[in-house]
Amino acid sequence: MALRYTRLLMALIGGMIGYQGNEAIGQLFLFLANLFVEVDSWATQAYWCTGLMALLFYGMTTGLIRMGQRRLSDWEERVARIPSPELFAGTAGMIVGLVISALLSPVLSKAGWLGSAVAVALTVLLGYTGLRLGHKRKDDVMELLASRGDRPKRSGASADIHKILDTSVIIDGRIADICKTGFIEGILVIPEFVLEELQHIADSSDLLKRNRGRRGLDILNKIQKELDVKVLIYEGDFEEISEVDSKLVRLAKVLQGKVITNDFNLNKVCELQGVSVLNINDLANAVKPVVLPGEEILVQVIKDGKEHGQGVAYLDDGTMIVVEGGREYIGATIEVLVTSVLQTSAGRMIFAKPKLLEKAQ
């Protein structure tokens, strides 16, 4: 309906133009007509011009509207695919270019029509140059803005903090369970270069790697569709950096966010670069139940230990318990007395002895 009214409006405008300028338009039409047939004059020149211009505008409107709709749709899709930092940086650069042009225009306009033409060309050139420079230097622009005043403090401090996931923590899978409990707030950021690495692992010829990659993709799908958390797919990239870990550190600086990982080396790099990091392994060790020497616990001895006569049991969280003299109790559930607790880089290890032996003594 709107298209029909637009066509009629444009036909009316074309008819008015044809009627008002019938002499000049009539001479043009007469010249064109004489290219094919010999015509001396038009008896009803005004009516012919009105009708022809109305038809011309009516026909042109349909094509222009359809072309405009296609171009507008393409433009909207392109803008929607541009990451927010790139869009912001490019817009900021263009504004700077236009401001410089506005400052130079009064001076150039004094040179007459030539100065005005140069001012227009300079406006277009500086605006485009600022857009391109802002886009290329987006990382520097975002870091500069992020460092201004170290960001204003916001209410609900952690509500808007970006948590950036690395490949190892996605494949590990525990991040989904942690998100499900609601302990992680803010926006989970999944960089596109991490997705590409996962896809590469999932397409590997090695069966183990392929399964790990597919598990990671399944975990991401679960986080996006089943869990009530905000997820942002960051489409930007740092082409000058080749290592994924270095890209994660750079992205964390740009977004002023935190990296979630269980990679020991990435953890150390983040600490050296001054980037906040959340290590899943550290969290797992922190929430393990505290067991003190002298406590009594109920365990099931399941296998031999390394030393003679030892048995091995496990707590529900996977903590290993070495039971001295526990070999003869393999397969049985017994009470043990904790003698010592050893914290290693691999986790916590508990040493104990059967309570029955303690009573015998």
N, C-alpha and C positions, 0 to 999 in steps of 0.2 A: 504493500500500500504506500509506504513512504517513498519507494522508488518511483511509483507512478506519479505521485504528486511532484516529485523532484523533476521528472521529465517534463511534465506540463509547465512547471515554473520556468525551466530553462527554455522551453519552446516559446513561452510568452516573452521572455527576455530577448531571445533571438529575433522574434517578430518585431518587437519595438525597435531593436537596433536596425533591422532591415528597413523599417518604415521611416525612421529618422534619417538614416544615411542612404536613402534610396538612390540618390543621384550618383554618388561615388560607387556604391555597390552595384548599381545598375550598369554603369559603364564597365566594371570588371566582368560582370556576368555576360554582358554583350560581347566583350572581347573574347572571352572563353568560348562563347557560342559560335562566334565567327571562325574559330579554329576548325569547326566541323561542318557547319552550314552557314550560308550567307544570310545575315539578318541585319536589316537597316536600323530598326529601332523597336522598342517595346511600347506598345500602345498603353499598357497598364503597368508601367514600370514599378510604381510604388507597391502595388499589390503582389507583383511577382517577387520583388525583393523581400517583402514581409513574409510571404509563404515559404520561399526558399531558405531564408535565414532561420525561420521557425523549425523547418524540417531538419536543417543542418544541426542546430543546437539540440534538437530532440534526439537525433541519432548519435551525436557525439557524447551526450550525457550518459547513455547506457554503457558505452565502452569505457569512458573515464571513471565511472563509479565502480565498475567491476575491476578495472586495473588498480584503482585506489584501494579497494577492499583487499585485493591480493597483496599489494605492497604493504598495507597496514598490518595485515595478519603476519606476513614474513618478518616485519620489523618488530612486532610484539614478541614473536617466538625467539628472535635473536636476542632481544633485550632480556627476556626471561631466562635465557641460558647463561647470561653473563653473571659471574659471581659478584656478590655485593661489594667486596673490596675493590674489584676492578672497575665496576660501574661508578663507585664513589670517587675513586682516584681520577678516572678519566673525566668525570664531570667537574671536579675541582680544578684540574689542569685547563679545561676549556674555559672556565670562568676567569681564571687568571689571565689567559690569553685575551679574552674579550675586554677585561678591565684595562689591560695595557693598550689595546686598540682604542678604547674610549678616551683614554688620556691623550693619545696622539691625534685623534680626529680633529679637534678644534684647530690645531696648528696646520694640518694639511688642508683643511677647508678654506684657508685664506688664499690658497693657490688657484682658486677658481674651479672650473669643472674638472680639470685634470687632477687637482688635489682631492676633490670629492670622489673621483673614480679610484684613486690610489687608496683613499681611506676605506672604501668598500672592499677593495681587494685585500687590504691589510687586515681588515676585520675577519674575513673568511680565512685567510692564511694563519693568523695568530690563533684563532679559535680552534682550527684543525690541528695546528702544531701543539697547542696546549693539551688537547684531547689525547693525541698520540704519546706525548711525553708523560702525561699523568698515568696513562695505561701501562707504559713500559716501566715506570718507576713506582708502581703501585705499592710494592713492599716497603719502600722508604717512606712513602706518604703515610701508610697505615701505622708504621712504627713511630713516626714523628707525632701523629695525632694521639697514638696510644700513650706516649711518654709525656704528654702535656699534663703536668700536675699529677702524674702517676694515676690518672683517672679519678674522677670524682667518686667519693664513696656513696654507695647506693644502699637503700633499705633492702633488707633481704639479701645480704651480701653475696651469698653463693648462688642466688636464684638465676643469675644471668651468666655465670662463669662457664666458659666452654671447657668441656672435658674431651680431649682428643685421644682417640683410640689408635693404638699401633697394631701391627699385624699379629704379633705374638699373643696379645691379650684377647684378640678376637678369636683366634684359633683355640686358645685355652678354654674358652667357653664359660668360665665362672663369672664373667662380667654380666651375663644375662641374669644369673641368679641374684647377683648383688643389686642390679637395677630393679629386679622384681621386689626386693625387700624394701625399696625406697630410700636406701642409705645414700645413694648418689643423686645429687640435685644438679640443676643447670641443664645445659644443652650438650648432648653427645655429638661430637663432630667426627665424621668418618671421611677422611680425605680421599679424593678420587685416586691419588697415586697409591694409596693403601689398597683400594679396591682392585686396581690393576695388578698389584703384586699378589693379592689373593687369587685373582683369576689366573695368573701365570702359574701359581702353585697348583691350583685345581686342574689345570691342563697338563701337568707334568706327566712324563712317562713312568715315573717312579710311583708305585702303588701307594706307599706310605705318604708321600708328599701330596698325591692327588686326594687322598682321603682327608688329610689335614686341611687342604684348601677348601674342599667341599663342606667340611664341618664349619669352617669359618664363615662361609657364605650362608649356611643354614642358621648360624648364630645371629648374623646380622639381620636376616629375614625375620627371625623370631623377635629381635629387639624392636624392629620397625612395626611389625603387625600385631604383636601380642602384648607388648609392654607399654605402660602409660608413661613414656618418657619422650622428651623432645629430641628429635634426630635431625642433624643438618649434614647433608652431603656437600662437602666443600669441593667445588669443581676447579679451583685455581691450582696452579702448579708453580714450582720454582725451577724453571728450566736450566738455570745456571748451576743448580745443585743436582748431583747424580745419585747420592745415597739417600735412601728413604728415611733413615734415622735423622740425618741432617735436615731433611725437609720438615720432619715432624717438629724438631726443635725450632726451626725458623717460623713455622706456622704458629706454634705456641707463643712465640714472641709477638707475632703480628696480632693475634687474637687476644693476647694477655690471658691465655688459658692455661690448663694443666694437662700434662700427658699422663694417660693411664697405660701402664705397661707391666709386664713381669720379666722383661729383659734386663738382666743385671748391667750389661754394658751401656744400654740406652739410659738406664737410671743414673749411672755415673756421669754420662755426658750431659744430661739435663742439669744435674747438680752443678757441674763445672760452668755451664752456660747461664746459670741463674734462673733456670726454668723450673717451676713447681712440677713435681711428679708424684703420682699415686701408684705405688707398687702393689699389685695384687698379692704377691707372695708375702710382703711385709704385713699386709692386712690379715692374711690367713694365719701367720704366726702370732699376730697380736690377739686374735680371738680364740686361740687354743686355750683349753682349760688349764689353769695354773695348778700344778701338782708340786707339793713340797715334800722334802724328805721326812719320813715318819708317818705319812698318810697311808691308809689302807685302801686299795682299789680291787675290784673284781675283774679279772681278765680271763681270756681263753688262750692257752698256750697252743700255737699252731705249727711250729717247726723248730728245728735245731738252731742253736746259735753258732757263732764262729768258734768260740772257745769250748773246751770239753765240758760237758754237763749243762751247758746253757740252753735255755729255751727262749723263744721269741713270741711275743704277743703284741697286739696293736690296740690302741684306743679307737673310738669311733671316728675321730678326726684324722686317723692315719699315723699318729705318733707311735714310734716303735718303743716297745718295752723289752729290755733284756732281763730275763729272769735267771738269776744265778741258781744252779741246781734245778732248773725247771724242765730239763729234758725228759725226766720220767713222768711228767704231767702233760705231755703232748696230747692234744685232743680233749683235755679236761678243762673245766672252768674252776679257777681257784682264786682265793684271796691272796694278794701279795702286799708286802710292805716296801714302800719306796725308800731306797737307800741314798740315791743321788740323782740329780738332773743335770744333763749336759746340753748346753746350747751350741750347736754347730752351724756352719754356713748352709748345710743341707736341711736344717730344722732342729727340733728338740728331740733328745733321746733320754729315756728314763731307765734307770737301773733299779732293780728290785729283787727281792727274794721271797720265796713262799712263806706265808704266815705260819704254816705248819712247822717249818724248820725253826722259826723264831720261838714258837712255843716249846719245841723240843729242847731248845737250849735253856 
